[in-house]
Amino acid sequence: MSRIEQSPFLIKLLNWEYWSAKAFYWPMYIYGPLLALRARHACFFTAANPGIKSGGLGVESKYDTIIKIPDAYRPTTLFVKAGTPFEKVVQKIQLSGIGFPLIAKPDIGFRGLLVKKIKTEEALRAYLEKYKIDFLIQEYIDYPVEVGVLYYRLPDQASGSITSVTLKEFLHVTGDGSSTVLELVYQSPRALLQEDRIKKNYADLLDSVPAKGEKVSLGAVGNHCKGTRFINGNHLIDDQLVRTFDEISRQIPGFNYGRFDIRCASFESLRLGEKFKILEVNGVCSEPTHIYDPDHISYFGALKAILKHWSLVQKIGSANHRRGVPYTSFFSIVRDVRNLQAYGKKIEDISKEEE
């Protein structure tokens, strides 16, 4: 790669999958009010998932949502209040049976920031002492495949639909038999955007020379912001997959629309409802994350998919409202969104400290 090709600014500019959220949601400034007029309420989305605060706009506690998932599908998950003495945290972990490595993540998530695989008790202590916010401690699920599945079901229907399947390829470099891992990072635009994090977390690997064809993992968390590649898997949607998620969704109170982030032994095992765990469920703020695969969808195709999914949210919210589900007041949502924006800025600021 030339020096110009190694510029993070140009990599982001020339690859729209890395553009900011505003670049994908600007049409909602027009379409959102139209949906509100159709529903006759500005906060139509809040009725889409009656069992999740504000329908799952992103202001809700992840713990409150994940505990609604049936035990058979849910990793062991603990809530850790900010300021909890570390000895009590360790005691809770031991009683729960969670071992190391484990996953730590903010209770109110924000674009996957601060989600981290923690390998030792000492590393967990340092992490919790550094970041004074409410966290979840979750058992690490070592199934090799991570998938995002966006599912919806109208309240008067027995069966729903799946509109997005995203296969996640964790960040890695592939050896050529002569280059060091660091040199391979500089040859990979996706890895280069993670240079600082890789140098910090994989310092012991940087000077090694992997064999030709050998894959070196540089990420264990399936977030786009940490270099994970999102691959459009919509061709895998079939009746059996829908039946599996019909069965799951019926066991989650007040759920009609959202994305399941899942680890599984294989996609086929997930399709059959076997050997998988749901890491979390996102509500109306869920993106059809297959849109971030530029090899299989255009930028304008991505915008169209976002508008289509918000239209579904409005349809579901209105249907629930006709059945007696109230909308959350506009002023309550404004307050929650302002709090979320302040929280999001805090998370972004401290995530920069982590890097």
Protein Blocks (a to p, Z undefined) as FASTA:
>chain_A
ZZklmpmklmmmmmmklpcfklmmmmmmmmmmmmmmmnopaklmmmmmmmbghhinopac
fklmmmmpcfklpccdddddehiafklmmmmmmmnopacddddddfbdgehiaiacdfbf
klmmmmmmmmccddddddddfbfbdcdddddddfkbfbdcdfbdcdddddddddehlacf
klmmmmpmklmmmmmmmmmmmmmmmmpccdehiacdfbfbfcfklopacddfklmgcfkl
mmmmmmmmmmmghiabdcdddddfbfklmmnopaiadfbdcdfkpccfklmmmklocfkl
mmmmmmmmmmmmmmmmmmmmmnopacddfklmmmmmmmmmmmmmmmmmmmmmmZZ
